[in-house]
Amino acid sequence: MQTATGSMRLTLGLAILLALATGCSQIWRTPVPTPTPVPTPAVDIPAQILSARDAALEFLRATYPDEAPSLDLVWTARSTSPMGMSGVSYYEFAGDGWLLPINKVTLSAEDTLFELNLDNADAGFSWSGKLDTGYAVVESNLDVSVGVLVARDLVLAHVRDRYPIEAPHEAVVWMGERTTAMGSAGHETFRFSSDEWSMVVQYDVVRPDEASYHTELSRYDESFVWHGRVDPEGTVHELRPTSQ
């Protein structure tokens, strides 16, 4: 006949064996509280950057309704500004294949410029633009390569230097787009326009350090027409005399 103490020992032994068999051996360890997850701090995006983003997207939806990002797209944001840099700050928004870097350039206490680049490789959409302090679009370029933009600005600087009275004012708002005709393999054409001006830039597709950009700048009333070329070294050559 078993004593009470022997019975308790047997019961305790059976309980231990049962716990081990069912994977519950942890009951003999001191419980450790599960730490509460610490949420990742939200990126602090300045209101100016958000306003510039929203103004640009509104412009794009009105201008390219079938291609621009949808209104309900959820963006994630981050700051990409290097430490210690002043005068320029960098931010980046991304969502559903879209990438939108925004650079804020502080020109003075009252004057700010926002530079934006919107890309979606899967959709084949590429746009760059600039907004002023009031978030108005001052430049819009659809699928325009960097080399073409550089050539355009070199030509404008040359024309303003040689023909300061006739040349386009620096405040002209340019809208640019790729106008290469279908089937034009090995050749690219781009057109910039404003209220009074038109500029066409063409080049053969070669290595970037060998490309020459042929350019025609003209007023719509043809009171000023300029033809020139930007060589691979960035030198502007005037090909024809200006017609008045």
Steps between C-alpha positions, in 0.01 A plus 500: 500500500644831389552782746365853430853619434563224248174578328593867465838406360338273244253770400776759463710259291208431269437874460863557401494216248173635354646850466808371323289286267280791401786750450407701805828481684506880503261496795800458728667820374436845637264676254665784307267779384488541120644843414260742340611580140633851466347668193739644244491879529314665213711696258455870566429645155472881494166646395669680209618171352156342533340805338749488210431129452123547499516800264716307254274194511191716447666659196597159361154352547351795312763490225545123463180349647559153357864473610541686829484325841150444635357724768475216755863389467664452843850650516782412736751779566853547620759773524811449284678822598870454582602605849628854532372625164333842497302677230376176339294220653404170340196277551365192329148358463425150372191290439372228266794526258517880507804692621483875567816676626452864600782749551434824683744773397501811720601792280428770760286557807199565275585290195491120484516261206371142503651252254307177441551181301219245466573157351330167455709258296218247461259766371767663280433839655774752576441864591709779647384843608562806712266690730544848639442626854124510441500141365431614144654283229777700331637212292356168387688239298346170396752227417776755427857381545748688715730559202222678312424723798868595529519576126186714520637706788837547326321629190281736701802640684681553168203670334438727799864599497510582127143625452391639838207697358355228277573197715246324725482644850641287781153482658352316199318183609604208277293188441705224338420160359650225290358524147708233325300355214413131510762292320775762531763258617827663602363856501320697772293819484375719785290814502477777758228762487370803686244770433719665233790265433581162354825305510572171324803294603613198297791261526623164377514226761870445560723488806418796730851641463460501121149647469435829318168678551350689205266774613249743353365781719222723368218731592159386385471812282844414350638844584799318647637168375830349610674179388797349674679195629643399835808283452610219736722744691203725575599778258215676322543559125267734313424342163294770334462875541205616703205617288314805618 
